């Protein structure tokens, strides 16, 4: 009986990680933006914003990887941002929200397709 209870507790402990998002996905989604010079030492302008979720606890915060791409899809600038607090609550499952959030952080304008 003790072995059965131990096995159940271990199984439950392993399943607690099931709330995390699979971060093994390496593709990135990018939207066209009004071009701007992301790095003043670079000659190319950023024309796309790419975003990928790299971690989400599905409760209170999310880690985003972002990159600005030039017209030939080369990375001009990249980094990570955290969405938490009221911003995370406002997300509410909207797939475009990470772009909206980063657009307001970096004060960029999107071009409609």
The first five atom37 places (N, CA, C, CB, O) and aatype in JSON, in Angstrom:
{
  "aatype": [20, 20, 20, 20, 20, 20, 20, 20, 20, 20, 20, 20, 20, 20, 20, 20, 20, 20, 20, 20, 20, 20, 20, 20, 20, 20, 20, 20, 20, 20, 20, 20, 20, 20, 20, 20, 20, 20, 20, 20, 20, 20, 20, 20, 20, 20, 20, 20, 20, 20, 20, 20, 20, 20, 20, 20, 20, 20, 20, 20, 20, 20, 20, 20, 20, 20, 20, 20, 20, 20, 20, 20, 20, 20, 20, 20, 20, 20, 20, 20, 20, 20, 20, 20, 20, 20, 20, 20, 20, 20, 20, 20, 20, 20, 20, 20, 20, 20, 20, 20, 20, 20, 20, 20, 20, 20, 20, 20, 20, 20, 20, 20, 20],
  "atom_mask": [
    [1, 1, 1, 1, 1],
    [1, 1, 1, 1, 1],
    [1, 1, 1, 1, 1],
    [1, 1, 1, 1, 1],
    [1, 1, 1, 1, 1],
    [1, 1, 1, 1, 1],
    [1, 1, 1, 1, 1],
    [1, 1, 1, 1, 1],
    [1, 1, 1, 1, 1],
    [1, 1, 1, 1, 1],
    [1, 1, 1, 1, 1],
    [1, 1, 1, 1, 1],
    [1, 1, 1, 1, 1],
    [1, 1, 1, 1, 1],
    [1, 1, 1, 1, 1],
    [1, 1, 1, 1, 1],
    [1, 1, 1, 1, 1],
    [1, 1, 1, 1, 1],
    [1, 1, 1, 1, 1],
    [1, 1, 1, 1, 1],
    [1, 1, 1, 1, 1],
    [1, 1, 1, 1, 1],
    [1, 1, 1, 1, 1],
    [1, 1, 1, 1, 1],
    [1, 1, 1, 1, 1],
    [1, 1, 1, 1, 1],
    [1, 1, 1, 1, 1],
    [1, 1, 1, 1, 1],
    [1, 1, 1, 1, 1],
    [1, 1, 1, 1, 1],
    [1, 1, 1, 1, 1],
    [1, 1, 1, 1, 1],
    [1, 1, 1, 1, 1],
    [1, 1, 1, 1, 1],
    [1, 1, 1, 1, 1],
    [1, 1, 1, 1, 1],
    [1, 1, 1, 1, 1],
    [1, 1, 1, 1, 1],
    [1, 1, 1, 1, 1],
    [1, 1, 1, 1, 1],
    [1, 1, 1, 1, 1],
    [1, 1, 1, 1, 1],
    [1, 1, 1, 1, 1],
    [1, 1, 1, 1, 1],
    [1, 1, 1, 1, 1],
    [1, 1, 1, 1, 1],
    [1, 1, 1, 1, 1],
    [1, 1, 1, 1, 1],
    [1, 1, 1, 1, 1],
    [1, 1, 1, 1, 1],
    [1, 1, 1, 1, 1],
    [1, 1, 1, 1, 1],
    [1, 1, 1, 1, 1],
    [1, 1, 1, 1, 1],
    [1, 1, 1, 1, 1],
    [1, 1, 1, 1, 1],
    [1, 1, 1, 1, 1],
    [1, 1, 1, 1, 1],
    [1, 1, 1, 1, 1],
    [1, 1, 1, 1, 1],
    [1, 1, 1, 1, 1],
    [1, 1, 1, 1, 1],
    [1, 1, 1, 1, 1],
    [1, 1, 1, 1, 1],
    [1, 1, 1, 1, 1],
    [1, 1, 1, 1, 1],
    [1, 1, 1, 1, 1],
    [1, 1, 1, 1, 1],
    [1, 1, 1, 1, 1],
    [1, 1, 1, 1, 1],
    [1, 1, 1, 1, 1],
    [1, 1, 1, 1, 1],
    [1, 1, 1, 1, 1],
    [1, 1, 1, 1, 1],
    [1, 1, 1, 1, 1],
    [1, 1, 1, 1, 1],
    [1, 1, 1, 1, 1],
    [1, 1, 1, 1, 1],
    [1, 1, 1, 1, 1],
    [1, 1, 1, 1, 1],
    [1, 1, 1, 1, 1],
    [1, 1, 1, 1, 1],
    [1, 1, 1, 1, 1],
    [1, 1, 1, 1, 1],
    [1, 1, 1, 1, 1],
    [1, 1, 1, 1, 1],
    [1, 1, 1, 1, 1],
    [1, 1, 1, 1, 1],
    [1, 1, 1, 1, 1],
    [1, 1, 1, 1, 1],
    [1, 1, 1, 1, 1],
    [1, 1, 1, 1, 1],
    [1, 1, 1, 1, 1],
    [1, 1, 1, 1, 1],
    [1, 1, 1, 1, 1],
    [1, 1, 1, 1, 1],
    [1, 1, 1, 1, 1],
    [1, 1, 1, 1, 1],
    [1, 1, 1, 1, 1],
    [1, 1, 1, 1, 1],
    [1, 1, 1, 1, 1],
    [1, 1, 1, 1, 1],
    [1, 1, 1, 1, 1],
    [1, 1, 1, 1, 1],
    [1, 1, 1, 1, 1],
    [1, 1, 1, 1, 1],
    [1, 1, 1, 1, 1],
    [1, 1, 1, 1, 1],
    [1, 1, 1, 1, 1],
    [1, 1, 1, 1, 1],
    [1, 1, 1, 1, 1],
    [1, 1, 1, 1, 1],
    [1, 1, 1, 1, 1]
  ],
  "atom_positions": [
    [[0.82, -1.19, 0.0], [0.0, 0.0, 0.0], [0.87, 1.26, 0.0], [-0.94, 0.0, 1.21], [0.57, 2.23, -0.69]],
    [[1.94, 1.22, 0.79], [2.83, 2.37, 0.87], [3.49, 2.63, -0.48], [3.9, 2.15, 1.96], [3.66, 3.79, -0.88]],
    [[3.86, 1.57, -1.2], [4.47, 1.72, -2.52], [3.49, 2.34, -3.51], [4.96, 0.37, -3.05], [3.88, 3.16, -4.34]],
    [[2.23, 1.95, -3.42], [1.21, 2.5, -4.31], [1.03, 4.0, -4.05], [-0.12, 1.76, -4.12], [0.94, 4.78, -5.0]],
    [[0.96, 4.39, -2.79], [0.83, 5.81, -2.45], [2.05, 6.61, -2.9], [0.62, 5.98, -0.94], [1.92, 7.73, -3.4]],
    [[3.22, 6.03, -2.73], [4.44, 6.71, -3.17], [4.43, 6.9, -4.69], [5.7, 5.9, -2.75], [4.8, 7.96, -5.19]],
    [[4.0, 5.87, -5.42], [3.93, 5.96, -6.88], [2.93, 7.02, -7.31], [3.55, 4.61, -7.48], [3.19, 7.75, -8.27]],
    [[1.79, 7.12, -6.64], [0.78, 8.13, -6.98], [1.31, 9.53, -6.72], [-0.51, 7.9, -6.18], [1.12, 10.43, -7.54]],
    [[1.99, 9.73, -5.59], [2.56, 11.04, -5.26], [3.62, 11.42, -6.3], [3.18, 11.03, -3.84], [3.67, 12.58, -6.73]],
    [[4.47, 10.49, -6.69], [5.49, 10.77, -7.7], [4.87, 11.12, -9.04], [6.43, 9.56, -7.85], [5.32, 12.04, -9.72]],
    [[3.84, 10.4, -9.43], [3.15, 10.67, -10.69], [2.52, 12.06, -10.66], [2.07, 9.61, -10.95], [2.58, 12.79, -11.65]],
    [[1.92, 12.43, -9.55], [1.31, 13.75, -9.43], [2.38, 14.83, -9.48], [0.51, 13.86, -8.13], [2.16, 15.89, -10.08]],
    [[3.52, 14.6, -8.89], [4.61, 15.58, -8.91], [5.13, 15.79, -10.32], [5.76, 15.13, -7.99], [5.46, 16.91, -10.7]],
    [[5.21, 14.72, -11.1], [5.67, 14.85, -12.48], [4.66, 15.6, -13.35], [5.93, 13.48, -13.08], [5.06, 16.28, -14.3]],
    [[3.39, 15.48, -13.05], [2.35, 16.13, -13.85], [2.18, 17.61, -13.52], [1.04, 15.43, -13.64], [1.45, 18.3, -14.23]],
    [[2.82, 18.12, -12.47], [2.68, 19.54, -12.14], [3.32, 20.42, -13.19], [3.29, 19.83, -10.79], [2.99, 21.61, -13.28]],
    [[4.23, 19.9, -13.98], [4.87, 20.67, -15.03], [3.99, 20.79, -16.28], [6.2, 20.03, -15.4], [4.38, 21.47, -17.23]],
    [[2.84, 20.16, -16.3], [1.99, 20.14, -17.48], [1.4, 21.51, -17.8], [0.87, 19.15, -17.29], [0.83, 21.68, -18.88]],
    [[1.51, 22.48, -16.92], [0.96, 23.81, -17.17], [1.89, 24.69, -17.98], [0.64, 24.48, -15.87], [1.5, 25.81, -18.31]],
    [[3.05, 24.26, -18.3], [4.0, 25.08, -19.04], [3.83, 24.88, -20.54], [5.42, 24.75, -18.62], [3.49, 23.79, -21.0]],
    [[4.09, 25.94, -21.29], [3.98, 25.91, -22.74], [5.2, 25.21, -23.33], [3.84, 27.33, -23.31], [6.31, 25.37, -22.82]],
    [[4.99, 24.44, -24.38], [6.08, 23.76, -25.07], [6.95, 24.8, -25.75], [5.55, 22.72, -26.09], [6.52, 25.43, -26.72]],
    [[8.17, 24.98, -25.28], [9.06, 25.99, -25.83], [10.03, 25.41, -26.85], [9.83, 26.67, -24.72], [10.99, 26.08, -27.24]],
    [[9.79, 24.16, -27.28], [10.68, 23.58, -28.28], [10.34, 24.05, -29.69], [10.61, 22.07, -28.21], [11.07, 23.75, -30.64]],
    [[9.25, 24.79, -29.84], [8.87, 25.34, -31.15], [9.83, 26.46, -31.48], [7.39, 25.84, -31.16], [10.01, 27.39, -30.69]],
    [[10.46, 26.39, -32.64], [11.48, 27.38, -32.99], [11.04, 28.35, -34.06], [12.72, 26.69, -33.43], [11.8, 29.26, -34.4]],
    [[9.83, 28.19, -34.61], [9.38, 29.13, -35.63], [9.01, 30.46, -34.99], [8.18, 28.55, -36.4], [8.74, 30.54, -33.79]],
    [[9.0, 31.49, -35.79], [8.68, 32.83, -35.29], [7.67, 33.46, -36.24], [9.96, 33.71, -35.16], [7.72, 33.24, -37.45]],
    [[6.76, 34.23, -35.69], [5.77, 34.94, -36.48], [6.2, 36.39, -36.56], [4.34, 34.81, -35.86], [6.6, 36.99, -35.55]],
    [[6.13, 36.98, -37.76], [6.56, 38.36, -37.95], [5.49, 39.15, -38.68], [7.89, 38.41, -38.73], [4.81, 38.64, -39.57]],
    [[5.33, 40.42, -38.28], [4.42, 41.35, -38.94], [5.21, 42.52, -39.48], [3.33, 41.83, -37.96], [6.22, 42.94, -38.91]],
    [[4.74, 43.05, -40.6], [5.39, 44.21, -41.23], [5.09, 45.45, -40.41], [4.91, 44.39, -42.7], [3.97, 45.66, -39.94]],
    [[6.12, 46.28, -40.24], [6.01, 47.52, -39.47], [6.51, 48.68, -40.31], [6.79, 47.42, -38.14], [7.18, 48.48, -41.32]],
    [[6.19, 49.9, -39.89], [6.77, 51.08, -40.51], [8.25, 51.05, -40.2], [6.09, 52.42, -40.0], [8.65, 50.97, -39.03]],
    [[9.08, 51.11, -41.24], [10.52, 50.91, -41.04], [11.13, 52.02, -40.19], [11.24, 50.83, -42.39], [10.7, 53.18, -40.23]],
    [[12.13, 51.64, -39.44], [12.91, 52.58, -38.62], [14.3, 51.99, -38.42], [12.22, 52.87, -37.25], [14.51, 50.8, -38.61]],
    [[15.22, 52.84, -38.03], [16.59, 52.41, -37.79], [16.7, 51.91, -36.35], [17.6, 53.57, -38.07], [16.71, 52.7, -35.41]],
    [[16.78, 50.59, -36.19], [16.83, 49.98, -34.86], [18.19, 50.22, -34.21], [16.55, 48.48, -34.95], [18.26, 50.5, -33.01]],
    [[19.25, 50.12, -34.98], [20.61, 50.4, -34.49], [21.19, 51.54, -35.32], [21.53, 49.12, -34.58], [21.24, 51.47, -36.54]],
    [[21.61, 52.56, -34.65], [22.11, 53.73, -35.37], [23.45, 53.48, -36.04], [22.22, 54.91, -34.43], [23.87, 54.26, -36.89]],
    [[24.13, 52.41, -35.67], [25.42, 52.08, -36.3], [25.23, 51.18, -37.51], [26.34, 51.4, -35.29], [26.19, 50.88, -38.22]],
    [[24.0, 50.74, -37.75], [23.71, 49.82, -38.85], [23.12, 50.61, -40.02], [22.73, 48.7, -38.41], [22.48, 51.63, -39.82]],
    [[23.36, 50.12, -41.23], [22.85, 50.83, -42.4], [21.44, 50.4, -42.79], [23.79, 50.62, -43.57], [20.79, 51.09, -43.57]],
    [[20.94, 49.27, -42.28], [19.62, 48.78, -42.67], [18.55, 49.19, -41.66], [19.64, 47.25, -42.82], [18.84, 49.43, -40.48]],
    [[17.31, 49.27, -42.15], [16.17, 49.61, -41.3], [15.4, 48.35, -40.92], [15.24, 50.61, -42.01], [15.37, 47.38, -41.68]],
    [[14.79, 48.38, -39.75], [13.92, 47.29, -39.33], [12.57, 47.46, -40.04], [13.74, 47.27, -37.77], [11.97, 48.53, -39.98]],
    [[12.1, 46.4, -40.71], [10.82, 46.46, -41.41], [9.83, 45.41, -40.93], [11.04, 46.3, -42.9], [8.67, 45.42, -41.34]],
    [[10.27, 44.49, -40.07], [9.4, 43.45, -39.52], [9.67, 43.3, -38.02], [9.61, 42.1, -40.25], [10.79, 43.47, -37.56]],
    [[8.62, 42.98, -37.28], [8.75, 42.61, -35.87], [8.38, 41.15, -35.75], [7.85, 43.51, -34.94], [7.26, 40.76, -36.09]],
    [[9.3, 40.34, -35.26], [9.06, 38.92, -35.03], [8.94, 38.66, -33.55], [10.16, 38.06, -35.65], [9.7, 39.22, -32.76]],
    [[8.0, 37.8, -33.16], [7.77, 37.5, -31.74], [7.54, 36.0, -31.57], [6.55, 38.3, -31.19], [6.89, 35.35, -32.39]],
    [[8.1, 35.47, -30.49], [7.88, 34.07, -30.13], [7.77, 33.98, -28.61], [9.05, 33.15, -30.67], [8.55, 34.61, -27.89]],
    [[6.82, 33.21, -28.12], [6.7, 32.97, -26.67], [7.75, 31.93, -26.3], [5.24, 32.48, -26.28], [7.79, 30.84, -26.87]],
    [[8.61, 32.28, -25.34], [9.65, 31.33, -24.93], [9.39, 30.75, -23.54], [11.01, 32.02, -24.94], [10.09, 29.84, -23.1]],
    [[8.39, 31.27, -22.86], [8.03, 30.71, -21.56], [6.75, 31.36, -21.05], [9.15, 30.91, -20.55], [6.58, 32.57, -21.15]],
    [[5.86, 30.55, -20.51], [4.59, 31.05, -20.0], [4.13, 30.14, -18.88], [3.51, 31.15, -21.13], [3.97, 28.93, -19.08]],
    [[3.9, 30.71, -17.7], [3.43, 29.87, -16.6], [1.9, 29.73, -16.6], [3.88, 30.46, -15.27], [1.34, 29.06, -15.74]],
    [[1.24, 30.35, -17.57], [-0.21, 30.29, -17.77], [-0.99, 30.82, -16.57], [-0.63, 28.87, -18.05], [-2.17, 30.5, -16.41]],
    [[-0.33, 31.62, -15.73], [-1.0, 32.17, -14.56], [-0.76, 33.67, -14.43], [-0.51, 31.46, -13.3], [-1.71, 34.44, -14.28]],
    [[0.52, 34.08, -14.5], [0.8, 35.47, -14.15], [1.86, 36.15, -15.0], [1.2, 35.54, -12.75], [1.96, 37.38, -14.98]],
    [[2.67, 35.4, -15.76], [3.72, 36.04, -16.54], [4.11, 35.21, -17.75], [4.94, 36.3, -15.68], [3.86, 34.01, -17.82]],
    [[4.73, 35.89, -18.69], [5.13, 35.25, -19.95], [6.43, 35.89, -20.42], [4.01, 35.39, -21.03], [6.6, 37.11, -20.31]],
    [[7.34, 35.1, -20.95], [8.58, 35.58, -21.53], [8.45, 35.57, -23.05], [9.79, 34.71, -21.08], [8.06, 34.57, -23.64]],
    [[8.76, 36.69, -23.68], [8.73, 36.8, -25.13], [10.13, 37.0, -25.67], [7.82, 37.95, -25.58], [10.94, 37.72, -25.07]],
    [[10.42, 36.37, -26.79], [11.62, 36.69, -27.57], [11.13, 37.55, -28.72], [12.39, 35.37, -28.07], [10.16, 37.19, -29.39]],
    [[11.79, 38.67, -28.97], [11.42, 39.52, -30.1], [12.66, 39.8, -30.93], [10.77, 40.83, -29.61], [13.78, 39.8, -30.43]],
    [[12.43, 40.05, -32.2], [13.51, 40.5, -33.07], [12.95, 41.42, -34.14], [14.25, 39.29, -33.71], [11.84, 41.24, -34.63]],
    [[13.75, 42.4, -34.48], [13.43, 43.28, -35.59], [14.24, 42.8, -36.78], [13.74, 44.79, -35.25], [15.45, 42.57, -36.68]],
    [[13.56, 42.63, -37.92], [14.18, 42.1, -39.12], [14.19, 43.18, -40.21], [13.43, 40.84, -39.62], [13.29, 44.01, -40.28]],
    [[15.23, 43.15, -41.04], [15.26, 44.07, -42.18], [14.49, 43.46, -43.35], [16.71, 44.39, -42.59], [13.91, 42.38, -43.21]],
    [[14.49, 44.12, -44.48], [13.69, 43.67, -45.63], [14.16, 42.32, -46.19], [13.74, 44.7, -46.73], [13.4, 41.64, -46.87]],
    [[15.41, 41.94, -45.9], [15.92, 40.64, -46.35], [15.82, 39.57, -45.26], [17.37, 40.77, -46.8], [16.39, 38.49, -45.38]],
    [[15.09, 39.88, -44.2], [14.81, 38.97, -43.06], [16.04, 38.69, -42.2], [14.26, 37.65, -43.59], [16.09, 37.67, -41.51]],
    [[17.01, 39.59, -42.22], [18.16, 39.48, -41.31], [17.82, 40.19, -40.01], [19.45, 40.08, -41.95], [17.18, 41.24, -40.03]],
    [[18.25, 39.63, -38.89], [17.98, 40.22, -37.58], [18.81, 41.49, -37.41], [18.3, 39.2, -36.44], [20.03, 41.48, -37.54]],
    [[18.1, 42.59, -37.11], [18.74, 43.88, -36.88], [18.92, 44.12, -35.39], [17.92, 45.01, -37.52], [19.94, 44.67, -34.96]],
    [[17.92, 43.71, -34.6], [17.97, 43.87, -33.14], [17.09, 42.78, -32.54], [17.47, 45.31, -32.7], [16.09, 42.38, -33.13]],
    [[17.47, 42.28, -31.36], [16.7, 41.23, -30.7], [16.8, 41.37, -29.2], [17.19, 39.84, -31.14], [17.68, 42.06, -28.68]],
    [[15.89, 40.7, -28.51], [15.9, 40.74, -27.05], [14.75, 39.95, -26.47], [15.85, 42.18, -26.56], [14.02, 39.26, -27.19]],
    [[14.58, 40.06, -25.16], [13.49, 39.38, -24.44], [12.72, 40.41, -23.64], [14.05, 38.25, -23.51], [13.29, 41.39, -23.15]],
    [[11.43, 40.19, -23.51], [10.56, 41.03, -22.68], [9.65, 40.12, -21.87], [9.73, 42.02, -23.54], [9.32, 39.01, -22.3]],
    [[9.26, 40.58, -20.7], [8.33, 39.85, -19.85], [7.0, 40.58, -19.79], [8.91, 39.68, -18.43], [6.96, 41.79, -19.57]],
    [[5.93, 39.84, -20.0], [4.59, 40.38, -19.81], [4.12, 39.85, -18.45], [3.59, 39.97, -20.99], [4.12, 38.64, -18.22]],
    [[3.72, 40.75, -17.57], [3.23, 40.33, -16.25], [2.21, 41.34, -15.74], [4.41, 40.18, -15.24], [2.0, 42.39, -16.35]],
    [[1.6, 41.01, -14.62], [0.64, 41.91, -13.99], [-0.59, 42.15, -14.85], [1.31, 43.22, -13.68], [-1.13, 41.22, -15.45]],
    [[-1.02, 43.39, -14.9], [-2.23, 43.75, -15.65], [-2.05, 43.51, -17.14], [-2.59, 45.22, -15.4], [-3.01, 43.19, -17.84]],
    [[-0.82, 43.66, -17.64], [-0.57, 43.39, -19.06], [-0.81, 41.91, -19.38], [0.87, 43.78, -19.43], [-1.35, 41.6, -20.44]],
    [[-0.42, 41.02, -18.49], [-0.67, 39.6, -18.71], [-2.17, 39.31, -18.65], [0.08, 38.75, -17.66], [-2.69, 38.53, -19.45]],
    [[-2.86, 39.92, -17.71], [-4.31, 39.75, -17.61], [-5.01, 40.25, -18.87], [-4.85, 40.47, -16.37], [-5.96, 39.63, -19.33]],
    [[-4.56, 41.37, -19.42], [-5.16, 41.94, -20.63], [-4.95, 41.05, -21.85], [-4.58, 43.32, -20.9], [-5.71, 41.14, -22.81]],
    [[-3.94, 40.21, -21.83], [-3.65, 39.32, -22.95], [-4.88, 38.45, -23.26], [-2.41, 38.43, -22.66], [-5.36, 38.44, -24.39]],
    [[-5.38, 37.73, -22.26], [-6.62, 36.97, -22.33], [-6.73, 36.07, -23.57], [-7.79, 37.9, -22.3], [-7.81, 35.94, -24.13]],
    [[-5.62, 35.46, -24.0], [-5.65, 34.5, -25.1], [-5.61, 35.09, -26.49], [-6.85, 33.69, -24.97], [-5.65, 34.34, -27.47]],
    [[-5.54, 36.4, -26.63], [-5.5, 37.04, -27.95], [-4.12, 36.82, -28.57], [-5.83, 38.56, -27.84], [-3.11, 37.26, -28.02]],
    [[-4.07, 36.14, -29.71], [-2.79, 35.81, -30.35], [-2.01, 37.03, -30.84], [-3.03, 34.89, -31.51], [-0.79, 36.96, -30.99]],
    [[-2.68, 38.14, -31.07], [-2.0, 39.35, -31.54], [-1.5, 40.23, -30.4], [-2.94, 40.15, -32.43], [-0.76, 41.19, -30.63]],
    [[-1.89, 39.91, -29.17], [-1.53, 40.77, -28.05], [-0.02, 40.93, -27.85], [-2.13, 40.22, -26.8], [0.41, 42.05, -27.56]],
    [[0.8, 39.89, -27.99], [2.24, 40.12, -27.83], [2.78, 41.19, -28.8], [3.01, 38.82, -28.04], [3.67, 41.95, -28.45]],
    [[2.23, 41.23, -30.01], [2.65, 42.25, -30.97], [2.16, 43.63, -30.53], [2.12, 41.92, -32.37], [2.9, 44.61, -30.59]],
    [[0.91, 43.7, -30.09], [0.35, 44.96, -29.59], [1.15, 45.47, -28.4], [-1.12, 44.79, -29.2], [1.46, 46.66, -28.31]],
    [[1.49, 44.57, -27.5], [2.26, 44.93, -26.3], [3.63, 45.49, -26.7], [2.42, 43.71, -25.37], [4.02, 46.56, -26.24]],
    [[4.36, 44.75, -27.54], [5.68, 45.22, -27.95], [5.59, 46.48, -28.8], [6.41, 44.12, -28.72], [6.48, 47.33, -28.75]],
    [[4.53, 46.6, -29.59], [4.32, 47.83, -30.37], [4.2, 49.04, -29.48], [3.09, 47.71, -31.23], [4.75, 50.1, -29.79]],
    [[3.49, 48.9, -28.35], [3.36, 50.03, -27.43], [4.66, 50.27, -26.66], [2.22, 49.78, -26.45], [5.0, 51.42, -26.36]],
    [[5.39, 49.21, -26.35], [6.67, 49.37, -25.63], [7.69, 50.11, -26.5], [7.24, 47.99, -25.21], [8.37, 51.03, -26.03]],
    [[7.79, 49.71, -27.78], [8.79, 50.29, -28.67], [8.24, 51.44, -29.52], [9.35, 49.23, -29.58], [8.97, 52.03, -30.31]],
    [[6.94, 51.75, -29.36], [6.3, 52.84, -30.1], [6.46, 52.67, -31.61], [6.88, 54.19, -29.67], [6.93, 53.56, -32.32]],
    [[6.05, 51.49, -32.08], [6.13, 51.21, -33.52], [4.72, 51.09, -34.09], [6.94, 49.9, -33.79], [3.76, 50.86, -33.36]],
    [[4.61, 51.26, -35.39], [3.32, 51.21, -36.09], [3.34, 50.02, -37.04], [3.04, 52.53, -36.87], [4.31, 49.81, -37.77]],
    [[2.27, 49.25, -37.03], [2.15, 48.09, -37.91], [1.51, 48.5, -39.23], [1.33, 46.97, -37.23], [0.69, 49.41, -39.28]],
    [[1.9, 47.8, -40.3], [1.33, 48.02, -41.62], [0.33, 46.9, -41.86], [2.44, 48.05, -42.73], [0.68, 45.72, -41.76]],
    [[-0.91, 47.24, -42.16], [-1.93, 46.22, -42.41], [-1.63, 45.52, -43.74], [-3.35, 46.84, -42.43], [-1.23, 46.16, -44.71]],
    [[-1.84, 44.19, -43.77], [-1.56, 43.44, -45.01], [-2.53, 43.77, -46.12], [-1.6, 41.95, -44.73], [-2.43, 43.22, -47.22]]
  ]
}
